[in-house]
Amino acid sequence: MALERINPAELSPPTGFSHAVTVTGSRLVFLAGQTALDGEGKVVGTTLPEQFELALTNLLAALKAAGGTPKDLARVTVYATDVADYRARAAELGRIWRRLAGRDYPAMAVIGAVRLWDEECLVELDGVAAVG
């Protein structure tokens, strides 16, 4: 199984993501959207960084249960209810990502959302992983 991260020189330098990821010889794992819900289904945290950390922790827990690790992530989509706040906190969110998932960045997108399933949630992450 191989994931190759591709970042062409003619594109802007990627910061916290890869422009493209190719996958060969693996099985795909589709990861459902994860928010800052604890094991009892209650929203934890009131700030974007708090909620991002738990949402990413939940995403990685689902990935681990499917036999994967953070380096297997090929694609992650982030849904944020306040993209300006997300951009303002990008450095802090990047530190959280690196602490939990490392420096092997998947192809990523951040999409503004009017609201998420649980109204108190500020962020949701879903993804696709290629697990060997």
N, C-alpha and C positions, 0 to 999 in steps of 0.2 A: 504494500500500500504506500502511495506517495502523494503528498500534497506539495504543490509548488506554488510559492507566492511570487507573483509577477508585478513589478513596478517599473514600467517603461520610463526611460530618462526624459522623454518628451512631455510627460505629464507632470503636474505639480507634485512635489515631494509628498508622499503620504505621511500623515501624522496620526498614529493610532489606528491604522487600517492598511489593508493591501488593496491595490487597484484590481487585481484579479487573482484567483486561486484555481489551479487545475487539480483534478483528482483522478488517480488511476488505481485500479485494483483494490477497491474497498467497498463496504456497504454504506449506504447513506442513512443517517439518523436525522429525522425531522423533529426539531425541538419546539414544543408549543410555547406560546408567549408566557413569560414569567414576570410577575410583579413582586412587590414587597409584602407578599402574604407569608405569615408564619405557618407552622404546622397545624394550627387550629383554624386557619383561614381568615386571620385578622391582619389588617394592614399595619405594618410596623414602620415607624419613622415619619417625620414630617418634612424633611428636607430632601432635595434631589440626591445628594451624595448618600444619605442613609438608605433611601429607597433603591438607588442604583446598586449599592453593595449587596443588598438582600436579593434583588431581582437577579443579579449576576450569580450570586451564590446558588439560588434556586435553579437557574439554567444549567450551571455546572453540575449540580446534584442530579438533575435529570440525565445529563450527558454521561455522568459516571455510572448511573444505573443501567444505561444502555451499553456500557463497556468502553466508553470513550474518555478522553482527557482533553483539557483545553487546547492542546496543540492540534487536535482533530477538527476544530471548528473551521469550516470553510466559509460560512456566511453567517452574519449576525445583523439583524435589523433592530434598531432602537426606536421606539415610539415615545416621544416626549410631549407632554402637555404644554411645555414652555421652552421652545427651541432657544430663545435668547438666554434663558437661565442655563440651559445645557451648554451653550457656547461659552458663557461666562465662567462656568465651572469645569471646563474641559480639562484643564491641567489636573485638577483634583480627581475627576472621574478617571483620567488616564492612570493616575497613581493607584487607584482602586483596581482598575483592570489589570495592571501589571502585577500587583500583589496577589491577585486571585487567579489570573489566567496566564500570566507570563507575557513574553514579548513576541510571540508568534501570532500576528494579527490576521484575522480573517478579512474577507471582503465585507465592508460594512456600509450601512446607510443610517442616517438619523432622519426620522419623519415626524413632522408635527402632527399631533392628534388633538382634536377638540377636547376629548375626554376618553378615559379608559373604562373597562368594565366596572371596576370599583372606583367610584368617583374620587376617593381620597388618593388614589395612585397617581403619581407624577411621571412614571416611566415604566415601560414594558420592553422586554427583550425576547426575541425568538431567534431561531437559527437552524442551520443545517451543518451536520458534521459528517466527516468521512472516516469511519472507524474500520481499522484493519482487522 
